Amino acid sequence: MSLQSDYVDYDVFLDIKFDPIAFANTLVVATNAPNDAEVDLATPAKRLGYDLAEVKERIEKLTTDKYDALITEGVNVQEMSRALEPLKPAVENLTAAYGKLQRDIMAPFYQAQHIHGALRRLHATTGLLRSLTWFLYLVRQVSAIMDPLLTSDSSSSSSPSSAPRTARQANLFAIPDGRLLLRAAQTVISLHKQLSMEPALRSVQVIRTFESSLLGKYEARLTQHCQNIIRFYTLTSASTVPLPTSNSINVDDYDTLAAHAASALAILNPNALVGSLVRFVESQAQASVTELTRSLPSLNLSMQAFTNALGTIADRARFVGRYENALRHSISDDILSRAVGKFGDKAESLVGEYWADFADAAEQRLREFAGSNNNMATTIRFKNYPSSSTLVETYVIKPFNKSGDPLARTCKPDAISVRQLSRGLAILFK
């Protein structure tokens, strides 16, 4: 017989979540109204009695009709109980073993996991503090180096972002010790590497502020300052560059300062260094061409200004060679080769390119001068002046033939530049 009835909902009683108190409250609420003066318990009790009687009747009916099955099930339960009885000690031992495992192994393991997590967080915090301490030390170091330069910018009338027109405006000795330029460049790169290796540093507000407002500014200004030092590196640097007046400041000679500036620029921006060296050679060649051009009108009277110009041109070649030699000891050969390669496949050195640029431009200027001053050019050719080959030999080649001076030999013009320069001078001289 099925446990179904029109009067009793057996599923409610068989539900594993059945709550007698909640069921009783439901019956009371269902049989009473909110405005009743007294609570009627008789009606729900009678309803519950009907349900109990119905359940009892159903149980009696089922046990009567299915007694043989119930007896069989009872026998099976007894047999299973007797079969399980010998297993109880083993189960109890197993339960005790698992309890001991939980107490002695699992509980300490979970506790150790919590401690391990705490230690990892503590280690991460310690690492962050260590990185932060080192980062702030680097910030303090580069700020101390850059402060004089930025201070001079604020006191200068020209904008630091604009290209200065003179060495004085460029504040070339705002950082007088070239080694500080190198240290500042290395520190800026170290700061970038530190931020890359320790991204957690950006979780600190002061680091984010420094990175967004100062780090880029320091790098850009230091790059510009090194470029200015190379840009204004000329034969007359000693007389045109404003040196600090305080004797307590260690001021490098300009050769050393320019070499350190190139080294710092190689660290910060190798491409910027290549461009600066190219412009440096071009400016030196242009300065020599200008000096030669200015001396041409005086040839109508004497050769003094012209020969002085040739001597200065040779001195400038020695100057370019000296700087190139200093660069070979301060920057990588690859960067120097890239700078030389900017002039073409045939270029071999900065000083060689200086002579090539000068010879090419000088020939053009001499032709222009002779074309616009025919009478003077004719007069010059008939004067008792040395020949073009003699001038080149005396003022361009001979100064670099001194024995015991390896640098002088490397500054000598090559055969192509000598021929082109001789061809240009032959326009005015025999």
Backbone torsions as a table, in degrees:
resi	resn	phi	psi	omega
1	MET	NA	137.8	-179.1
2	SER	-82.7	147.5	177.5
3	LEU	-83.1	65.0	177.8
4	GLN	-127.3	143.2	-179.2
5	SER	-155.9	148.5	176.4
6	ASP	-74.4	-16.1	-173.9
7	TYR	-104.5	-28.6	-174.1
8	VAL	-120.6	131.0	175.3
9	ASP	-94.4	91.3	-175.7
10	TYR	-64.9	-27.3	-178.1
11	ASP	-60.9	-30.3	178.8
12	VAL	-64.2	-42.5	-177.9
13	PHE	-75.4	-28.8	-177.8
14	LEU	-85.5	-12.0	-179.7
15	ASP	-63.9	133.8	-178.2
16	ILE	-64.1	-21.6	-179.5
17	LYS	-95.4	13.3	-178.3
18	PHE	-61.4	129.0	-179.7
19	ASP	-118.5	111.8	-177.6
20	PRO	-58.8	-41.6	-177.7
21	ILE	-64.5	-45.1	179.1
22	ALA	-63.8	-38.0	178.9
23	PHE	-65.1	-41.4	178.9
24	ALA	-64.4	-43.1	177.9
25	ASN	-60.7	-37.3	179.4
26	THR	-64.0	-42.6	178.4
27	LEU	-62.8	-42.3	-179.3
28	VAL	-64.5	-44.9	-179.6
29	VAL	-64.8	-38.1	-177.6
30	ALA	-69.7	-25.1	-176.1
31	THR	-106.4	7.9	179.0
32	ASN	-133.4	149.2	178.1
33	ALA	-101.7	153.3	-178.4
34	PRO	-61.9	-26.7	-176.9
35	ASN	-95.9	8.9	177.0
36	ASP	-68.3	140.2	-179.2
37	ALA	-71.7	-36.0	-179.8
38	GLU	-128.3	152.4	179.3
39	VAL	-83.2	125.7	-179.9
40	ASP	-90.9	109.6	178.9
41	LEU	-98.2	-13.4	-176.9
42	ALA	-68.1	-42.9	-177.7
43	THR	-63.7	-50.4	177.6
44	PRO	-64.9	-31.3	178.1
45	ALA	-67.1	-39.6	178.1
46	LYS	-65.1	-42.1	178.6
47	ARG	-61.7	-41.5	179.4
48	LEU	-66.7	-36.5	177.9
49	GLY	-63.7	-41.8	176.1
50	TYR	-58.5	-43.7	-179.1
51	ASP	-63.6	-42.8	-179.3
52	LEU	-65.2	-41.3	179.2
53	ALA	-63.8	-41.5	179.3
54	GLU	-64.2	-42.6	179.1
55	VAL	-64.7	-43.0	179.1
56	LYS	-60.6	-42.4	-179.7
57	GLU	-64.0	-42.4	180.0
58	ARG	-64.1	-40.9	179.7
59	ILE	-63.7	-46.1	179.8
60	GLU	-61.5	-40.2	-179.7
61	LYS	-64.6	-45.5	-178.6
62	LEU	-65.8	-43.0	179.8
63	THR	-66.8	-31.3	178.4
64	THR	-72.2	-45.5	-177.2
65	ASP	-74.1	-30.2	-173.8
66	LYS	-117.1	33.2	-174.0
67	TYR	-64.4	-37.4	-178.1
68	ASP	-64.0	-39.4	178.6
69	ALA	-68.0	-38.0	179.4
70	LEU	-65.4	-40.5	179.7
71	ILE	-64.3	-42.8	179.4
72	THR	-60.8	-43.9	179.9
73	GLU	-64.3	-37.9	178.7
74	GLY	-63.7	-42.1	178.3
75	VAL	-62.7	-42.4	179.5
76	ASN	-61.5	-40.6	179.7
77	VAL	-63.5	-41.7	179.3
78	GLN	-64.0	-42.0	179.7
79	GLU	-64.0	-40.8	178.9
80	MET	-65.7	-37.2	178.2
81	SER	-63.9	-43.1	178.9
82	ARG	-66.1	-35.0	179.2
83	ALA	-69.8	-34.3	-178.1
84	LEU	-80.5	-18.5	-175.8
85	GLU	-58.5	-43.6	178.8
86	PRO	-65.2	-21.4	-178.2
87	LEU	-83.0	-13.7	-176.0
88	LYS	-58.2	-44.4	178.7
89	PRO	-61.1	-39.9	179.8
90	ALA	-65.3	-41.0	179.0
91	VAL	-64.8	-40.7	179.0
92	GLU	-64.2	-41.0	177.7
93	ASN	-63.6	-41.2	179.1
94	LEU	-64.4	-41.4	178.3
95	THR	-63.0	-41.1	178.6
96	ALA	-65.5	-38.9	179.4
97	ALA	-64.1	-43.0	178.2
98	TYR	-65.7	-35.2	176.9
99	GLY	-64.7	-41.5	178.2
100	LYS	-65.8	-39.6	177.6
101	LEU	-61.2	-41.0	179.4
102	GLN	-64.6	-43.6	-177.6
103	ARG	-71.8	-45.4	-170.9
104	ASP	-88.9	-26.0	-174.8
105	ILE	-114.7	-58.7	-171.1
106	MET	-67.6	-46.3	-178.7
107	ALA	-61.4	-48.0	175.9
108	PRO	-62.5	-33.8	179.3
109	PHE	-63.4	-47.4	178.8
110	TYR	-62.2	-38.2	177.9
111	GLN	-65.7	-40.9	178.2
112	ALA	-64.5	-35.2	177.1
113	GLN	-61.4	-43.9	177.9
114	HIS	-62.3	-42.8	179.6
115	ILE	-65.4	-41.0	179.1
116	HIS	-61.3	-42.7	177.2
117	GLY	-61.2	-41.3	179.0
118	ALA	-65.2	-40.2	179.1
119	LEU	-65.9	-38.2	177.9
120	ARG	-63.6	-42.6	177.5
121	ARG	-64.6	-38.7	178.0
122	LEU	-65.8	-40.2	178.0
123	HIS	-63.4	-43.1	178.9
124	ALA	-62.5	-40.3	178.8
125	THR	-65.2	-42.5	178.5
126	THR	-63.0	-42.9	177.7
127	GLY	-61.9	-40.8	178.4
128	LEU	-63.8	-41.9	179.3
129	LEU	-64.8	-39.8	178.5
130	ARG	-64.8	-45.1	178.1
131	SER	-64.2	-39.1	179.8
132	LEU	-64.5	-41.7	179.1
133	THR	-61.5	-45.4	179.6
134	TRP	-65.8	-41.5	-179.8
135	PHE	-61.9	-45.3	-179.6
136	LEU	-66.1	-32.9	175.6
137	TYR	-63.4	-44.4	178.1
138	LEU	-63.7	-39.9	178.2
139	VAL	-60.9	-45.0	180.0
140	ARG	-63.0	-39.4	-179.0
141	GLN	-64.5	-50.0	-177.5
142	VAL	-70.2	-32.0	178.3
143	SER	-66.0	-39.6	178.8
144	ALA	-64.6	-35.9	179.4
145	ILE	-73.2	-41.3	-174.4
146	MET	-80.3	-18.8	-175.2
147	ASP	-57.6	-46.2	178.5
148	PRO	-60.1	-37.2	-179.8
149	LEU	-68.1	-44.9	-180.0
150	LEU	-69.1	-33.9	177.2
151	THR	-65.4	-41.7	178.5
152	SER	-66.6	-31.4	176.6
153	ASP	-65.1	-42.9	-177.9
154	SER	-68.6	-28.7	179.4
155	SER	-88.1	-10.5	-179.8
156	SER	-82.7	150.3	-179.6
157	SER	-77.2	-24.5	-178.8
158	SER	-90.8	153.5	179.3
159	SER	-73.8	134.6	-179.7
160	PRO	-64.6	-23.1	-179.0
161	SER	-79.0	-18.9	179.7
162	SER	-88.5	152.5	-179.2
163	ALA	-72.1	122.2	179.5
164	PRO	-68.3	147.4	-179.2
165	ARG	-89.3	-23.4	-178.5
166	THR	-131.0	163.3	177.4
167	ALA	-64.0	-33.0	179.6
168	ARG	-65.2	-41.9	177.8
169	GLN	-66.4	-28.6	-177.1
170	ALA	-75.6	-10.5	179.8
171	ASN	51.4	52.0	-171.5
172	LEU	-63.1	-27.7	-179.1
173	PHE	-105.1	23.4	173.5
174	ALA	-60.7	-35.0	170.8
175	ILE	-114.5	92.1	-168.6
176	PRO	-71.8	-28.5	-176.8
177	ASP	-92.4	116.5	-178.1
178	GLY	-60.1	-28.2	179.1
179	ARG	-65.0	-28.6	176.8
180	LEU	-69.2	-34.3	175.1
181	LEU	-60.0	-45.5	-179.8
182	LEU	-64.1	-42.3	179.8
183	ARG	-66.1	-39.7	178.8
184	ALA	-63.2	-42.5	179.0
185	ALA	-63.4	-44.4	179.1
186	GLN	-63.5	-37.4	179.9
187	THR	-67.9	-41.5	178.1
188	VAL	-60.2	-45.0	178.5
189	ILE	-64.8	-38.7	178.1
190	SER	-62.7	-38.2	177.8
191	LEU	-63.8	-42.9	177.4
192	HIS	-62.1	-43.9	-179.9
193	LYS	-64.5	-39.3	179.9
194	GLN	-62.8	-42.3	178.0
195	LEU	-66.4	-33.9	179.3
196	SER	-72.5	-39.0	-178.0
197	MET	-80.1	-28.0	-177.7
198	GLU	-124.6	76.6	-179.8
199	PRO	-60.2	-23.7	-179.2
200	ALA	-63.8	-17.6	178.3
201	LEU	-60.5	-30.1	-179.0
202	ARG	-70.6	-8.3	175.4
203	SER	-74.5	-12.9	179.0
204	VAL	-93.2	128.0	-174.1
205	GLN	-59.5	-42.1	-176.5
206	VAL	-64.9	-31.9	178.3
207	ILE	-71.1	-43.1	178.4
208	ARG	-62.0	-39.4	179.4
209	THR	-65.0	-44.4	179.8
210	PHE	-63.4	-43.4	-177.7
211	GLU	-64.0	-39.8	-175.0
212	SER	-80.6	-28.7	-172.0
213	SER	-111.7	-25.8	-172.1
214	LEU	-119.7	-37.8	-173.7
215	LEU	-60.9	-48.1	178.0
216	GLY	-63.7	-37.0	179.1
217	LYS	-65.1	-44.4	177.9
218	TYR	-60.3	-46.3	-176.6
219	GLU	-63.7	-45.5	-178.6
220	ALA	-65.4	-43.0	-177.7
221	ARG	-69.4	-38.9	178.8
222	LEU	-66.1	-40.3	176.7
223	THR	-60.7	-46.1	180.0
224	GLN	-63.4	-39.8	-179.0
225	HIS	-64.3	-43.4	178.1
226	CYS	-64.1	-39.1	177.2
227	GLN	-63.7	-38.5	179.0
228	ASN	-65.7	-38.8	178.9
229	ILE	-61.1	-43.4	178.0
230	ILE	-69.4	-39.3	-177.6
231	ARG	-61.8	-41.8	-176.6
232	PHE	-95.9	15.4	177.5
233	TYR	-80.7	100.9	-176.6
234	THR	-132.5	176.2	176.9
235	LEU	-59.3	-31.2	-175.0
236	THR	-99.8	19.6	-178.0
237	SER	-56.0	-39.5	-175.6
238	ALA	-62.6	-30.0	-177.4
239	SER	-97.3	-22.2	-176.3
240	THR	-98.7	-24.0	-178.8
241	VAL	-82.5	126.9	179.8
242	PRO	-72.2	113.0	178.9
243	LEU	-85.8	148.5	175.4
244	PRO	-59.6	143.1	-177.9
245	THR	-85.9	-19.3	-177.6
246	SER	-75.1	128.8	179.6
247	ASN	-74.4	-13.0	-178.0
248	SER	-80.5	-11.0	-179.2
249	ILE	-90.0	130.4	178.6
250	ASN	-81.0	103.7	-177.1
251	VAL	-101.9	117.1	176.1
252	ASP	-67.5	153.8	169.0
253	ASP	-67.0	158.2	-169.4
254	TYR	-66.8	-29.0	176.8
255	ASP	-58.7	-49.4	-179.0
256	THR	-65.6	-41.6	179.3
257	LEU	-60.8	-44.2	-179.3
258	ALA	-66.6	-36.5	178.1
259	ALA	-66.1	-42.6	177.5
260	HIS	-66.2	-36.7	177.6
261	ALA	-61.5	-40.8	177.5
262	ALA	-65.0	-40.8	178.4
263	SER	-62.9	-44.2	179.0
264	ALA	-63.4	-41.2	-179.9
265	LEU	-67.4	-34.0	176.7
266	ALA	-63.4	-33.2	178.2
267	ILE	-74.8	-43.9	-175.6
268	LEU	-74.7	-49.2	-173.1
269	ASN	-155.9	90.8	-178.5
270	PRO	-57.0	-36.1	179.8
271	ASN	-64.5	-38.3	178.1
272	ALA	-65.4	-36.7	177.6
273	LEU	-65.3	-43.3	178.4
274	VAL	-58.1	-46.3	178.7
275	GLY	-62.7	-39.0	-179.8
276	SER	-65.9	-40.6	179.4
277	LEU	-67.0	-37.9	177.6
278	VAL	-62.9	-46.4	179.5
279	ARG	-66.4	-33.0	178.2
280	PHE	-61.7	-48.7	-180.0
281	VAL	-64.9	-43.0	-179.6
282	GLU	-62.5	-39.9	-179.3
283	SER	-68.6	-36.4	178.2
284	GLN	-66.6	-42.1	177.9
285	ALA	-64.5	-40.9	179.7
286	GLN	-65.8	-38.9	178.3
287	ALA	-62.8	-39.3	178.4
288	SER	-66.9	-40.9	178.3
289	VAL	-63.4	-41.9	179.1
290	THR	-62.5	-42.9	-179.7
291	GLU	-64.7	-40.7	177.9
292	LEU	-64.6	-42.2	-178.9
293	THR	-63.1	-40.1	-179.3
294	ARG	-66.1	-25.9	-177.6
295	SER	-84.7	-12.9	-174.6
296	LEU	-63.9	-43.8	-178.5
297	PRO	-59.0	-28.4	-178.2
298	SER	-77.1	-8.2	179.7
299	LEU	-64.3	-19.5	178.1
300	ASN	-65.1	-23.5	-177.6
301	LEU	-108.3	-48.7	-179.2
302	SER	-156.7	171.0	-179.9
303	MET	-99.2	4.4	-172.9
304	GLN	-57.8	-53.0	-178.2
305	ALA	-64.1	-37.4	-178.0
306	PHE	-67.6	-46.1	179.6
307	THR	-67.6	-34.0	174.6
308	ASN	-62.5	-40.4	178.4
309	ALA	-63.4	-42.5	177.8
310	LEU	-62.0	-38.9	177.6
311	GLY	-64.3	-41.1	178.4
312	THR	-66.2	-37.3	178.2
313	ILE	-62.0	-41.6	177.0
314	ALA	-66.7	-40.2	177.5
315	ASP	-61.7	-37.8	-179.6
316	ARG	-67.9	-34.8	175.4
317	ALA	-63.4	-43.2	176.8
318	ARG	-62.0	-37.4	179.5
319	PHE	-64.4	-46.2	177.9
320	VAL	-62.7	-41.6	178.9
321	GLY	-64.3	-39.2	178.9
322	ARG	-63.3	-41.6	179.5
323	TYR	-68.4	-39.7	178.2
324	GLU	-62.5	-39.5	178.1
325	ASN	-64.3	-40.2	177.2
326	ALA	-64.6	-37.1	179.7
327	LEU	-65.6	-34.6	-179.0
328	ARG	-64.7	-20.9	178.4
329	HIS	-97.3	-3.6	-174.9
330	SER	-123.9	-21.9	178.4
331	ILE	-127.8	166.3	-177.8
332	SER	-71.5	151.8	178.2
333	ASP	-62.6	-29.2	-178.3
334	ASP	-63.1	-45.0	-179.5
335	ILE	-65.7	-42.8	179.2
336	LEU	-64.0	-38.6	178.3
337	SER	-66.0	-37.4	177.5
338	ARG	-63.7	-40.2	179.0
339	ALA	-64.6	-44.1	178.7
340	VAL	-64.4	-39.0	-178.8
341	GLY	-64.9	-20.4	178.0
342	LYS	-63.9	-21.8	-178.1
343	PHE	-86.8	-8.5	179.4
344	GLY	130.0	168.3	-176.5
345	ASP	-67.6	-26.4	-176.0
346	LYS	-86.0	-10.2	-178.8
347	ALA	-69.9	139.0	-178.2
348	GLU	-118.1	-26.2	-178.5
349	SER	-157.0	166.3	178.2
350	LEU	-66.2	-43.7	-179.2
351	VAL	-67.6	-34.4	176.0
352	GLY	-64.5	-38.8	178.0
353	GLU	-71.0	-31.6	174.9
354	TYR	-58.8	-48.3	-179.8
355	TRP	-64.5	-39.6	-179.3
356	ALA	-64.9	-45.2	179.0
357	ASP	-64.2	-43.4	-178.5
358	PHE	-64.3	-46.6	-177.3
359	ALA	-61.9	-40.7	-179.3
360	ASP	-66.4	-47.5	-179.0
361	ALA	-70.0	-36.3	-179.6
362	ALA	-64.6	-41.8	178.2
363	GLU	-60.3	-41.6	179.7
364	GLN	-65.2	-43.0	179.8
365	ARG	-65.5	-39.2	179.4
366	LEU	-64.6	-38.9	177.3
367	ARG	-65.9	-41.9	179.2
368	GLU	-63.6	-41.2	179.9
369	PHE	-64.4	-45.9	-179.5
370	ALA	-65.2	-35.9	-179.7
371	GLY	-69.5	-34.9	-178.6
372	SER	-92.9	-6.9	179.4
373	ASN	-135.0	64.5	-175.3
374	ASN	-60.3	-46.0	-177.6
375	ASN	-62.6	-45.1	179.9
376	MET	-64.9	-40.5	179.0
377	ALA	-61.0	-40.6	178.3
378	THR	-64.8	-42.8	179.0
379	THR	-60.9	-43.4	-179.0
380	ILE	-62.1	-40.4	-178.5
381	ARG	-66.5	-28.4	-179.2
382	PHE	-90.9	-6.5	176.3
383	LYS	-74.5	161.4	-178.8
384	ASN	-83.2	59.5	-179.7
385	TYR	-98.7	154.8	177.4
386	PRO	-60.5	159.0	178.0
387	SER	-73.7	166.2	-179.7
388	SER	-61.4	-40.2	179.8
389	SER	-66.2	-36.4	178.3
390	THR	-67.6	-41.1	178.5
391	LEU	-61.5	-44.8	179.9
392	VAL	-64.6	-43.7	-179.3
393	GLU	-63.9	-41.5	-174.3
394	THR	-76.3	-44.2	-170.3
395	TYR	-105.5	-12.3	-177.4
396	VAL	-114.5	-38.1	-176.0
397	ILE	-98.0	-47.6	-174.2
398	LYS	-58.5	-39.1	-179.7
399	PRO	-59.6	-18.0	-177.1
400	PHE	-104.8	11.8	-180.0
401	ASN	-100.0	12.9	-178.7
402	LYS	-69.2	133.2	178.7
403	SER	-74.4	150.2	178.0
404	GLY	80.3	8.2	179.5
405	ASP	-126.0	86.9	-177.0
406	PRO	-63.6	-31.6	179.7
407	LEU	-65.6	-37.1	-179.3
408	ALA	-61.8	-40.0	-178.5
409	ARG	-66.2	-34.2	179.0
410	THR	-73.4	-16.6	-179.6
411	CYS	-91.0	-5.1	-178.1
412	LYS	-69.0	140.5	178.2
413	PRO	-67.2	149.9	178.3
414	ASP	-77.8	174.0	-174.6
415	ALA	-62.7	-37.1	-179.0
416	ILE	-64.8	-45.1	179.5
417	SER	-65.5	-37.5	178.6
418	VAL	-62.9	-45.5	179.8
419	ARG	-63.9	-41.6	-179.2
420	GLN	-67.4	-39.5	178.7
421	LEU	-66.9	-40.4	177.3
422	SER	-63.1	-40.1	178.9
423	ARG	-64.3	-38.4	178.4
424	GLY	-68.3	-43.0	-179.7
425	LEU	-68.8	-27.2	179.7
426	ALA	-65.5	-14.2	176.8
427	ILE	-65.8	-33.2	-178.3
428	LEU	-107.9	-28.3	-174.7
429	PHE	-113.2	161.2	-177.1
430	LYS	-65.5	NA	NA
